Amino acid sequence: MIYLDYAATCPIDEDALLGYMEISKNYFANTNSLHDIGGDAYYILENCRKQLANLLGIQKEGLYFTSGGSESNFLAIHALLSSLPSSKNHIIAAMGEHSSIHSTIKILEQKGYEITYIPYTASGAVDLAVLENSIQTNTALVSIQHVNSETGAIQPIEEISFICRKYHLLFHSDLVQSFGKLPIPELSKMIDGFSLSSHKFYGPKGVGACYIHPRLNGKSFYPNTTHENGFRPGTVNTPGIAAMVIAANKANQLISEETIHYKKLRQLFLEKTKNYPSLSIIENKAQLPSIIAFRIKQVEGQWVLLESNRKGFAISTGSACQVGHQAPSKTMKALGYSDEAAKELVRISFGRNTSPLEVEQFAATLEEISKNIHQIK
Ligand SMILES: Cc1ncc(COP(=O)(O)O)c(C=O)c1O
């Protein structure tokens, strides 16, 4: 099977796996235990925090390890809000955010927060005019991701940060799809809180991190907790964290090289498919090259996914789906597409081992699928 779904998850990097095994065997103690073996594990943990903070260009005091991107989004938003008076009870988020942001702000809505969702313009970026016009005297926080997982659109973090600073709003950004693919240190200075997920950059699953700027004094969602400096309960996953940091270091070193690789693969796919009559690529002004979103007109994305699977390719519809029922993509809706067109979204995403031959083979298979499906119809 040819895997073209790296934006969903990546296999673990070999060095990260070796690190995981080494730390699991030799530094397995609870980092909070007072004995020396606990102290050794704590030393590893704090060294990981320092290394990751350096890679991100932030103060290690605001960096907390979590179970992944979804939990980081939940905890970061709660902690950021806790640093503000309760009269600040309005949140602004982009319509195309990850489901973990939507579910977090849904809970907050039930608790009395007002929510405003911002659409995208045709360029794929959040509509900055709508964002600025949505700001109210009670606005607390803006949450807008860096890279959209369904289309690969890169959001204008600098401009969003400028607006947030102008109106004294907190800015949270989900960096899950961008860390390891784009340089973060310049951007991290413009954001008050952000989220990461290890398995998107070849680290193990079930590990992540979130950052809350230490000046904010954000409180933990969990009261009376000791681990992670009072931020998150539970025995810390030292092997997972160490493996994540190994993967993070490697991914960061490879950014320039891999970007060239992804641009070539993207160009090849666009070239091969340019004359497919019913295929339409969702192009964005600022685009992560490793993600390609497209639709075959009048064909549900799920059909394309299942046919591709039958022919040996693992791809995605961008959003979670069940057989027989596909929800419209939130990103496509945010871009102004109808429900029907939004269900046609298909996403392929490249990884470091994706080869030009695999891309050519998929392009050829897609031509076959699109001809067959239209004949059936
Ligand atoms: C943009 C974005 N945020 C958050 C997540 C959730 O990350 P995790 O799987 O680590 O919970 C994902 C995963 O698909 C994502 O793409």
The ligand as a Gaussian input file, in Angstrom:
#p B3LYP/6-31G(d) Opt

LIG

0 1
 C       -4.529000      21.122000      13.008000
 C       -4.642000      19.981000      13.985000
 N       -4.827000      20.246000      15.289000
 C       -4.925000      19.274000      16.201000
 C       -4.859000      17.953000      15.837000
 C       -4.986000      16.886000      16.897000
 O       -3.756000      16.331000      17.231000
 P       -3.707000      14.953000      18.054000
 O       -4.031000      13.860000      17.098000
 O       -2.311000      14.867000      18.561000
 O       -4.697000      15.067000      19.154000
 C       -4.699000      17.612000      14.485000
 C       -4.672000      16.194000      14.059000
 O       -5.146000      15.835000      13.029000
 C       -4.573000      18.653000      13.538000
 O       -4.404000      18.401000      12.243000

